[in-house]
């Protein structure tokens, strides 16, 4: 059976969480990144943005894709609101 994932939820925006979220968004999957407060989510968005911009510098990502990837990510402290539409 071939299952297409259109939306995912990543709980925890730390070292692994923000990286997993970034990778899924780069693959075209809409992702909700969930953590306990906006401060942690703001840090995670900064790390993801820095990672993407570094990939542009290395020639691994086209500059016009940075915003495209970021637009696929929803940063939310509300797990329940993030779950509808996600595969689990």
GROMACS elastic network, one bead per residue, 0.5 to 0.9 nm:
[ bonds ]
;  ai    aj funct       b0    kb
    5     8     6  0.72114   500
    5    29     6  0.68042   500
    5    30     6  0.87916   500
    5    86     6  0.79305   500
    5    87     6  0.66249   500
    6    28     6  0.79545   500
    6    29     6  0.52377   500
    6    30     6  0.61240   500
    6    31     6  0.85400   500
    6    85     6  0.81375   500
    6    86     6  0.73813   500
    6    87     6  0.79258   500
    7    29     6  0.56195   500
    7    31     6  0.55928   500
    7    32     6  0.78111   500
    7    85     6  0.63491   500
    7    87     6  0.66750   500
    8    21     6  0.85407   500
    8    24     6  0.81847   500
    8    29     6  0.70901   500
    8    30     6  0.63818   500
    8    32     6  0.63582   500
    8    33     6  0.86397   500
    8    82     6  0.88768   500
    8    83     6  0.81029   500
    8    85     6  0.80791   500
    8    87     6  0.62340   500
    8    88     6  0.82182   500
    9    21     6  0.81917   500
    9    30     6  0.86263   500
    9    31     6  0.55546   500
    9    33     6  0.60101   500
    9    34     6  0.72346   500
    9    79     6  0.84269   500
    9    82     6  0.68564   500
    9    83     6  0.67304   500
    9    86     6  0.65065   500
    9    87     6  0.83253   500
    9    88     6  0.89245   500
   10    13     6  0.75966   500
   10    17     6  0.62731   500
   10    18     6  0.81014   500
   10    20     6  0.76104   500
   10    21     6  0.64063   500
   10    31     6  0.71547   500
   10    32     6  0.62141   500
   10    34     6  0.60947   500
   10    35     6  0.87129   500
   11    17     6  0.68285   500
   11    32     6  0.83142   500
   11    33     6  0.61381   500
   11    35     6  0.61298   500
   11    79     6  0.78204   500
   12    15     6  0.87562   500
   12    16     6  0.80933   500
   12    17     6  0.53064   500
   12    18     6  0.76114   500
   12    33     6  0.70847   500
   12    34     6  0.58210   500
   12    36     6  0.79843   500
   12    40     6  0.89938   500
   12    41     6  0.89370   500
   13    16     6  0.72318   500
   13    19     6  0.82975   500
   13    21     6  0.83245   500
   13    33     6  0.65280   500
   13    34     6  0.67077   500
   13    35     6  0.59463   500
   13    40     6  0.69369   500
   13    41     6  0.64849   500
   13    43     6  0.84882   500
   13    44     6  0.58365   500
   13    45     6  0.88712   500
   14    17     6  0.52072   500
   14    18     6  0.59098   500
   14    19     6  0.82916   500
   14    35     6  0.87823   500
   14    40     6  0.80620   500
   14    43     6  0.89750   500
   14    44     6  0.70256   500
   15    18     6  0.62381   500
   15    19     6  0.67123   500
   15    44     6  0.87396   500
   16    19     6  0.52615   500
   16    20     6  0.61232   500
   16    21     6  0.85385   500
   17    20     6  0.52671   500
   17    21     6  0.61009   500
   17    22     6  0.85686   500
   17    33     6  0.77536   500
   17    44     6  0.86986   500
   18    21     6  0.50105   500
   18    22     6  0.60544   500
   18    23     6  0.86505   500
   18    33     6  0.74463   500
   18    44     6  0.59107   500
   18    45     6  0.78876   500
   18    47     6  0.76595   500
   18    48     6  0.67075   500
   19    22     6  0.50501   500
   19    23     6  0.62066   500
   19    24     6  0.86855   500
   19    47     6  0.87909   500
   19    48     6  0.73055   500
   19    51     6  0.89606   500
   20    23     6  0.52035   500
   20    24     6  0.62843   500
   20    25     6  0.86540   500
   21    24     6  0.53169   500
   21    25     6  0.62216   500
   21    26     6  0.86347   500
   21    31     6  0.64070   500
   21    32     6  0.79216   500
   21    33     6  0.66747   500
   21    48     6  0.86919   500
   21    73     6  0.76322   500
   22    25     6  0.51562   500
   22    26     6  0.61263   500
   22    27     6  0.87038   500
   22    31     6  0.85598   500
   22    48     6  0.63675   500
   22    51     6  0.87613   500
   22    52     6  0.85249   500
   22    69     6  0.75844   500
   22    70     6  0.81546   500
   22    73     6  0.80532   500
   23    26     6  0.50748   500
   23    27     6  0.63888   500
   23    28     6  0.89478   500
   23    29     6  0.88990   500
   24    27     6  0.50493   500
   24    28     6  0.65721   500
   24    29     6  0.53984   500
   24    30     6  0.75513   500
   24    31     6  0.71124   500
   25    28     6  0.50880   500
   25    30     6  0.59952   500
   25    31     6  0.64055   500
   25    68     6  0.86804   500
   25    69     6  0.54188   500
   25    70     6  0.73850   500
   25    71     6  0.84923   500
   25    72     6  0.56549   500
   25    73     6  0.66100   500
   26    29     6  0.73369   500
   26    65     6  0.84842   500
   26    66     6  0.89551   500
   26    68     6  0.84258   500
   26    69     6  0.54913   500
   26    70     6  0.86800   500
   26    72     6  0.83949   500
   27    69     6  0.85401   500
   28    68     6  0.89966   500
   28    69     6  0.75461   500
   28    72     6  0.73108   500
   29    72     6  0.68545   500
   29    73     6  0.86512   500
   30    71     6  0.84374   500
   30    73     6  0.60099   500
   30    74     6  0.78931   500
   31    72     6  0.62012   500
   31    74     6  0.61709   500
   31    75     6  0.85436   500
   31    82     6  0.89402   500
   31    86     6  0.85530   500
   32    72     6  0.84793   500
   32    73     6  0.57702   500
   32    75     6  0.59355   500
   32    76     6  0.67821   500
   32    79     6  0.87061   500
   32    82     6  0.60246   500
   32    83     6  0.81980   500
   32    86     6  0.89042   500
   33    41     6  0.77109   500
   33    44     6  0.89160   500
   33    73     6  0.68873   500
   33    74     6  0.60549   500
   33    76     6  0.61377   500
   33    77     6  0.82502   500
   33    79     6  0.88900   500
   33    82     6  0.83527   500
   34    37     6  0.85310   500
   34    41     6  0.74915   500
   34    74     6  0.83481   500
   34    75     6  0.61871   500
   34    77     6  0.52600   500
   34    78     6  0.66826   500
   34    79     6  0.61257   500
   34    82     6  0.77181   500
   35    38     6  0.76414   500
   35    40     6  0.67443   500
   35    41     6  0.64030   500
   35    75     6  0.81657   500
   35    76     6  0.67088   500
   35    77     6  0.50629   500
   35    78     6  0.77874   500
   35    79     6  0.80195   500
   36    39     6  0.87003   500
   36    40     6  0.73698   500
   36    41     6  0.82606   500
   36    76     6  0.84198   500
   36    77     6  0.52024   500
   36    78     6  0.78986   500
   37    40     6  0.57704   500
   37    41     6  0.66048   500
   37    42     6  0.88573   500
   37    76     6  0.79635   500
   37    77     6  0.53811   500
   37    78     6  0.89129   500
   38    42     6  0.59360   500
   38    43     6  0.85848   500
   38    75     6  0.81162   500
   38    76     6  0.73533   500
   38    77     6  0.65358   500
   39    42     6  0.51083   500
   39    43     6  0.63711   500
   39    44     6  0.87224   500
   40    43     6  0.51589   500
   40    44     6  0.62580   500
   40    45     6  0.87242   500
   41    45     6  0.61653   500
   41    46     6  0.86288   500
   41    75     6  0.60892   500
   41    76     6  0.72513   500
   41    77     6  0.78508   500
   42    45     6  0.51404   500
   42    46     6  0.63426   500
   42    47     6  0.87822   500
   42    75     6  0.80874   500
   43    46     6  0.50853   500
   43    47     6  0.62902   500
   43    48     6  0.87107   500
   44    47     6  0.50263   500
   44    48     6  0.61520   500
   44    49     6  0.85014   500
   44    75     6  0.88005   500
   45    48     6  0.51252   500
   45    49     6  0.60551   500
   45    50     6  0.85179   500
   45    70     6  0.82835   500
   45    75     6  0.78631   500
   46    49     6  0.50810   500
   46    50     6  0.60515   500
   46    51     6  0.85177   500
   47    50     6  0.50790   500
   47    51     6  0.60812   500
   47    52     6  0.86137   500
   48    51     6  0.50325   500
   48    52     6  0.61633   500
   48    53     6  0.85726   500
   48    70     6  0.81146   500
   49    52     6  0.51725   500
   49    53     6  0.61246   500
   49    54     6  0.85314   500
   49    66     6  0.74714   500
   49    67     6  0.88543   500
   49    70     6  0.75728   500
   50    53     6  0.51411   500
   50    54     6  0.60728   500
   50    55     6  0.85877   500
   51    54     6  0.51051   500
   51    55     6  0.62279   500
   51    56     6  0.87473   500
   52    55     6  0.50019   500
   52    56     6  0.63625   500
   52    57     6  0.87788   500
   52    61     6  0.73433   500
   52    63     6  0.86016   500
   52    65     6  0.86569   500
   52    66     6  0.60535   500
   52    69     6  0.85554   500
   53    57     6  0.63646   500
   53    58     6  0.87585   500
   53    61     6  0.82424   500
   53    63     6  0.75370   500
   53    66     6  0.70724   500
   54    58     6  0.62726   500
   54    59     6  0.86138   500
   54    60     6  0.86436   500
   54    61     6  0.87347   500
   55    58     6  0.50301   500
   55    59     6  0.61619   500
   55    60     6  0.50490   500
   55    61     6  0.53985   500
   55    62     6  0.82831   500
   55    63     6  0.88341   500
   56    60     6  0.57723   500
   56    62     6  0.57902   500
   56    63     6  0.56719   500
   56    65     6  0.89760   500
   56    66     6  0.82535   500
   57    60     6  0.76255   500
   57    61     6  0.81071   500
   57    63     6  0.86903   500
   58    61     6  0.77317   500
   59    62     6  0.70047   500
   59    63     6  0.89021   500
   61    64     6  0.84535   500
   61    65     6  0.68995   500
   61    66     6  0.78723   500
   62    65     6  0.55278   500
   62    66     6  0.74632   500
   63    66     6  0.57971   500
   63    67     6  0.84085   500
   64    67     6  0.66943   500
   64    68     6  0.71995   500
   65    69     6  0.60364   500
   65    70     6  0.85440   500
   66    69     6  0.53595   500
   66    70     6  0.63054   500
   66    71     6  0.86511   500
   67    71     6  0.58946   500
   67    72     6  0.86836   500
   68    71     6  0.52223   500
   68    72     6  0.67538   500
   69    72     6  0.54054   500
   69    73     6  0.72064   500
   70    73     6  0.54461   500
   70    74     6  0.83822   500
   71    74     6  0.76276   500
   74    82     6  0.84769   500
   76    79     6  0.73167   500
   76    81     6  0.84746   500
   76    82     6  0.73294   500
   77    82     6  0.88229   500
   78    81     6  0.55493   500
   78    82     6  0.64220   500
   79    82     6  0.51105   500
   79    83     6  0.64647   500
   80    83     6  0.55668   500
   80    84     6  0.78880   500
   81    84     6  0.68664   500
   82    85     6  0.82877   500
   82    86     6  0.79648   500
   83    86     6  0.55593   500
   83    87     6  0.85085   500
   83    88     6  0.89614   500
   84    87     6  0.87150   500
